[in-house]
């Protein structure tokens, strides 16, 4: 039986949200479906503010490697020791930075590994890294996104309700943008229904309290971690997200999609999408999310001319990426001697 170890964290701390964990869970789903006799084990921190990511993995019934959180501090000597003694056919690491030290260490041990989201260094080969920075901006097309791992429930829908707005700021709404949206309800008079999704129970309770107080139940539908997430997305012509995985999901689904960053690395994502004409604006720094900013976003969202490239990209994506290239890459890696 082949063994793949997946190293990722999720939580409400620093630059962490739930994006790394969400992506790896979708990848694990496809791997289990496409590769027979495969065992997948997650290595993830589980204490305090990392408990969120741990619980998400646990709820999906995947095996979690038993070790202390101190053994999984990214790029630490303890983490190197964990990697050293893993009886693995492949290690998959999803995080913003894999150090040169760890990369060199794994290469010297002849451990097979691939990384997502990390910046490249001289010890990581081109066929080992999967992130936006590795795309050739001059030749960007839907084909270049074959490393992207779409949720199996994601569908492209060309015609959506033109009065519906979808809003989701990821697994952790760090800056509480959802609250600011609801408090500025008067700015959304051009929409008949706003579907606002959060994955945090406390924010969900606050949102419900505000809309009941303002009597805006007819305008807002508030959800906490709904199982029909992608069905809700497909009801809406317009979408507002943060700059993580939900942004890409939303673009591929066919919605007019804009992003507002919650984390500094999402600024990089947004500017990348602007450079390949999938976003109508660039961002130089975190901006104040006030009524003026919200008004500007609404104006941009409702102008279809801003999203012609998004629509073309989304249509082509599903034509070109029926077979996930990343799965074929991983199958080859674990079967090569």
C-alpha positions as CSV (number, residue, x, y, z in Angstrom):
1,X,0.0,0.0,0.0
2,X,1.3,3.4,-1.0
3,X,1.6,6.1,1.8
4,X,1.2,9.8,1.3
5,X,1.7,12.3,4.1
6,X,0.1,15.7,3.9
7,X,1.6,18.6,5.9
8,X,-0.7,21.6,6.4
9,X,-2.1,23.8,9.1
10,X,-5.3,25.8,9.5
11,X,-6.4,28.2,12.1
12,X,-7.2,31.7,13.2
13,X,-3.7,33.1,13.7
14,X,-1.3,35.3,11.8
15,X,-1.4,34.6,8.0
16,X,-3.3,31.4,8.6
17,X,-6.9,30.7,7.5
18,X,-8.3,27.4,6.4
19,X,-7.3,27.6,2.7
20,X,-4.3,25.2,3.0
21,X,-6.4,22.6,4.8
22,X,-9.4,23.0,2.5
23,X,-7.2,22.5,-0.6
24,X,-5.4,19.5,0.8
25,X,-8.8,17.8,1.8
26,X,-10.0,18.2,-1.8
27,X,-6.7,16.8,-3.1
28,X,-7.0,13.9,-0.6
29,X,-10.5,13.2,-1.8
30,X,-9.4,12.9,-5.5
31,X,-6.3,10.9,-4.6
32,X,-8.5,8.3,-2.7
33,X,-10.9,8.2,-5.6
34,X,-8.2,7.8,-8.3
35,X,-5.5,5.7,-6.7
36,X,-6.1,2.2,-5.3
37,X,-4.5,0.9,-2.2
38,X,-3.5,4.3,-0.9
39,X,-3.1,5.5,2.7
40,X,-3.3,9.2,3.4
41,X,-2.1,10.7,6.7
42,X,-2.3,14.3,7.7
43,X,0.4,16.1,9.8
44,X,-1.3,19.1,11.3
45,X,-1.1,21.2,14.5
46,X,-4.1,20.9,16.7
47,X,-3.8,23.0,19.8
48,X,-5.3,26.5,20.6
49,X,-5.7,28.6,17.5
50,X,-4.8,25.7,15.2
51,X,-7.7,23.6,16.5
52,X,-9.9,24.9,13.7
53,X,-7.9,23.2,11.0
54,X,-7.5,20.0,13.0
55,X,-11.2,19.7,13.5
56,X,-12.0,20.2,9.8
57,X,-9.6,17.4,8.9
58,X,-10.9,15.2,11.7
59,X,-14.5,15.7,10.6
60,X,-13.6,14.4,7.1
61,X,-12.4,11.1,8.7
62,X,-8.8,11.3,7.5
63,X,-6.1,9.8,9.7
64,X,-4.0,12.4,11.6
65,X,-0.4,11.7,12.6
66,X,0.1,11.6,16.3
67,X,2.7,14.1,17.5
68,X,3.1,17.2,19.6
69,X,2.4,20.6,18.0
70,X,6.0,21.6,18.9
71,X,7.2,18.9,16.6
72,X,5.4,20.5,13.6
73,X,6.7,24.1,13.9
74,X,7.3,25.0,10.3
75,X,10.9,24.7,9.1
76,X,12.1,23.7,12.6
77,X,14.6,21.0,13.5
78,X,11.8,19.1,15.1
79,X,9.8,19.1,11.9
80,X,12.9,17.8,10.0
81,X,13.1,14.9,12.4
82,X,9.4,14.1,11.8
83,X,10.0,14.1,8.0
84,X,13.1,12.0,8.3
85,X,11.4,9.0,9.9
86,X,8.2,9.0,7.9
87,X,7.9,5.8,5.8
88,X,6.4,7.7,2.9
89,X,6.0,7.3,-0.9
90,X,5.4,11.1,-1.1
91,X,5.2,14.1,1.3
92,X,2.9,16.9,0.2
93,X,3.5,20.3,2.0
94,X,1.1,23.1,1.7
95,X,2.2,26.4,3.2
96,X,3.6,29.8,2.4
97,X,7.2,29.0,3.0
98,X,9.3,25.9,2.8
99,X,12.8,26.8,3.9
100,X,16.0,26.1,1.9
101,X,17.2,24.1,4.9
102,X,14.1,21.7,4.9
103,X,14.1,21.5,1.0
104,X,17.8,20.5,1.0
105,X,17.3,18.1,3.8
106,X,14.5,16.3,2.1
107,X,16.4,16.2,-1.2
108,X,19.5,14.8,0.4
109,X,17.4,12.0,2.1
110,X,15.9,11.3,-1.4
111,X,12.5,11.8,0.0
112,X,9.9,12.5,-2.6
113,X,8.0,15.7,-1.9
114,X,5.9,18.4,-3.6
115,X,4.9,21.8,-2.3
116,X,1.9,24.1,-2.7
117,X,1.9,27.8,-2.2
118,X,5.5,28.1,-1.1
119,X,8.0,30.4,-2.8
120,X,10.5,28.5,-4.9
121,X,14.1,28.0,-3.8
122,X,17.1,26.4,-5.5
123,X,16.4,23.0,-3.8
124,X,12.8,22.8,-5.1
125,X,12.6,21.6,-8.7
126,X,10.1,23.1,-11.1
127,X,8.1,19.9,-11.2
128,X,7.8,19.9,-7.4
129,X,6.1,23.2,-6.9
130,X,2.5,24.2,-7.6
131,X,1.6,27.9,-7.1
132,X,0.5,31.0,-9.0
133,X,4.0,32.5,-9.2
134,X,5.2,29.6,-11.4
135,X,2.7,30.4,-14.2
136,X,4.0,32.2,-17.3
137,X,1.9,35.4,-17.3
138,X,2.5,35.9,-21.1
139,X,0.8,32.6,-21.8
140,X,-1.8,32.3,-19.1
141,X,-4.9,30.3,-20.1
142,X,-7.2,27.9,-18.3
143,X,-4.8,25.2,-19.3
144,X,-2.1,26.7,-17.0
145,X,-4.4,26.1,-14.0
146,X,-4.4,22.4,-14.3
147,X,-2.6,22.3,-10.9
148,X,-5.6,24.0,-9.3
149,X,-7.7,21.5,-7.4
150,X,-11.5,22.4,-7.8
151,X,-14.0,21.1,-5.3
152,X,-15.9,18.2,-6.9
153,X,-19.1,20.1,-6.4
154,X,-17.9,23.1,-8.3
155,X,-19.9,23.7,-11.6
156,X,-19.8,26.4,-14.3
157,X,-23.1,28.2,-14.8
158,X,-23.4,30.8,-17.5
159,X,-26.7,32.3,-16.5
160,X,-27.3,33.2,-12.9
161,X,-29.8,35.4,-11.1
162,X,-28.7,39.0,-11.9
163,X,-30.2,40.3,-8.6
164,X,-28.3,37.8,-6.3
165,X,-25.0,38.6,-4.6
166,X,-22.8,35.9,-3.0
167,X,-20.4,36.9,-0.2
168,X,-17.8,34.7,1.6
169,X,-14.6,35.9,3.2
170,X,-13.1,32.4,3.7
171,X,-12.8,30.1,6.6
172,X,-11.6,32.8,8.9
173,X,-13.1,36.3,8.5
174,X,-10.1,37.9,10.2
175,X,-11.1,41.5,9.7
176,X,-14.8,40.9,10.2
177,X,-15.7,42.2,6.8
178,X,-19.0,40.3,7.0
179,X,-20.1,42.4,9.9
180,X,-19.3,45.6,8.0
181,X,-21.3,44.4,5.0
182,X,-24.4,43.8,7.0
183,X,-24.0,47.1,8.9
184,X,-23.9,48.9,5.5
185,X,-27.0,47.2,4.2
186,X,-28.4,50.5,2.8
187,X,-25.7,50.3,0.1
188,X,-27.1,47.1,-1.4
189,X,-30.4,48.4,-2.7
190,X,-29.7,47.1,-6.2
191,X,-29.7,43.5,-5.0
192,X,-32.8,41.5,-4.1
193,X,-31.0,38.7,-2.2
194,X,-27.6,38.6,-0.6
195,X,-26.3,35.1,0.4
196,X,-23.6,35.7,3.1
197,X,-21.6,32.7,4.2
198,X,-19.4,32.4,7.2
199,X,-17.6,29.4,8.8
200,X,-17.4,31.0,12.3
201,X,-20.2,30.4,14.7
202,X,-19.5,33.7,16.7
203,X,-19.6,35.8,13.5
204,X,-22.8,34.0,12.4
205,X,-24.5,34.8,15.7
206,X,-23.5,38.5,15.3
207,X,-24.8,38.7,11.8
208,X,-28.1,37.2,12.7
209,X,-28.5,39.6,15.6
210,X,-27.8,42.6,13.3
211,X,-30.2,41.6,10.5
212,X,-33.0,40.9,13.0
213,X,-32.4,44.3,14.7
214,X,-32.5,46.1,11.3
215,X,-35.3,43.9,10.0
216,X,-33.3,42.9,6.9
217,X,-34.2,39.2,6.9
218,X,-35.7,39.6,3.5
219,X,-32.5,40.9,2.0
220,X,-29.9,38.7,3.7
221,X,-29.7,34.9,3.9
222,X,-27.0,34.1,6.4
223,X,-25.4,30.6,6.5
224,X,-22.8,29.0,8.8
225,X,-20.7,26.4,7.0
226,X,-23.5,25.2,4.7
227,X,-23.2,21.8,3.0
228,X,-24.7,23.3,-0.2
229,X,-22.0,26.0,-0.5
230,X,-21.6,25.5,-4.3
231,X,-25.3,25.4,-4.9
232,X,-25.7,28.8,-3.2
233,X,-22.8,30.1,-5.3
234,X,-24.4,29.0,-8.5
235,X,-27.5,31.1,-7.7
236,X,-25.6,34.3,-7.8
237,X,-24.4,36.4,-10.8
238,X,-22.2,38.5,-8.4
239,X,-19.6,37.4,-5.9
240,X,-17.4,39.1,-3.3
241,X,-14.7,37.1,-1.6
242,X,-11.3,37.4,0.0
243,X,-8.2,36.6,-2.1
244,X,-7.9,32.9,-1.4
245,X,-9.3,29.7,-2.8
246,X,-12.9,30.9,-2.7
247,X,-12.0,33.6,-5.3
248,X,-10.8,31.1,-7.8
249,X,-13.8,28.8,-7.1
250,X,-16.1,31.8,-7.7
251,X,-14.4,32.8,-11.0
252,X,-14.6,29.3,-12.3
253,X,-18.3,29.0,-11.4
254,X,-19.0,31.9,-13.7
255,X,-19.9,34.6,-11.3
256,X,-18.7,38.3,-11.6
257,X,-16.1,38.0,-8.9
258,X,-14.1,40.6,-6.9
259,X,-11.7,40.0,-4.0
260,X,-10.9,42.0,-0.9
261,X,-7.8,40.7,0.9
262,X,-7.8,39.6,4.6
263,X,-4.1,38.6,4.6
264,X,-1.0,40.2,3.1
265,X,-0.3,37.1,0.9
266,X,-3.8,37.6,-0.7
267,X,-2.7,40.9,-2.0
268,X,-0.1,39.0,-4.1
269,X,-2.8,36.7,-5.3
270,X,-5.1,39.6,-6.3
271,X,-2.3,41.4,-8.1
272,X,-1.4,38.2,-10.0
273,X,-5.0,37.9,-11.2
274,X,-5.0,41.5,-12.2
275,X,-1.8,40.9,-14.2
276,X,-3.6,38.2,-16.2
277,X,-6.7,40.3,-16.6
278,X,-9.0,38.3,-14.3
279,X,-9.3,41.2,-11.8
280,X,-10.1,44.8,-12.7
281,X,-7.8,46.4,-10.1
282,X,-4.5,46.0,-8.3
283,X,-3.9,46.5,-4.5
284,X,-0.7,48.0,-3.0
285,X,-1.6,47.6,0.6
286,X,-4.5,46.6,3.0
287,X,-7.2,49.2,2.5
288,X,-9.9,50.4,4.8
289,X,-13.1,48.5,4.3
290,X,-15.6,51.3,4.8
291,X,-18.8,52.5,3.0
292,X,-16.8,54.3,0.4
293,X,-14.8,51.1,-0.5
294,X,-18.0,49.0,-0.5
295,X,-19.7,51.4,-2.8
296,X,-16.8,51.2,-5.2
297,X,-16.9,47.4,-5.2
298,X,-20.6,47.3,-5.9
299,X,-20.2,49.7,-8.9
300,X,-17.4,47.5,-10.3
301,X,-19.3,44.3,-9.7
302,X,-22.3,45.4,-11.7
303,X,-20.3,46.4,-14.8
304,X,-20.2,43.2,-16.9
305,X,-17.4,44.7,-19.1
306,X,-15.0,44.1,-16.1
307,X,-15.6,40.3,-16.2
308,X,-15.4,39.3,-19.9
309,X,-12.0,37.6,-19.3
310,X,-13.3,35.8,-16.2
311,X,-16.2,34.3,-18.2
312,X,-14.0,33.2,-21.0
313,X,-11.5,31.7,-18.6
314,X,-14.2,29.8,-16.6
315,X,-15.8,28.3,-19.8
316,X,-12.5,27.0,-21.0
317,X,-11.4,25.8,-17.6
318,X,-13.9,23.0,-17.5
319,X,-13.2,22.0,-21.1
320,X,-9.5,21.7,-20.6
321,X,-9.3,20.4,-17.0
322,X,-11.6,17.4,-16.9
323,X,-8.7,15.2,-15.8
324,X,-6.7,16.7,-13.0
325,X,-3.1,17.0,-14.1
326,X,-1.9,17.1,-10.5
327,X,-3.4,13.6,-9.8
328,X,-1.5,12.2,-12.8
329,X,1.7,13.8,-11.5
330,X,1.3,12.3,-8.1
331,X,0.5,8.9,-9.4
332,X,3.7,9.0,-11.4
333,X,5.8,10.1,-8.5
334,X,4.6,7.4,-6.1
335,X,5.0,4.7,-8.6
336,X,8.5,5.6,-9.9
337,X,11.3,3.8,-8.1
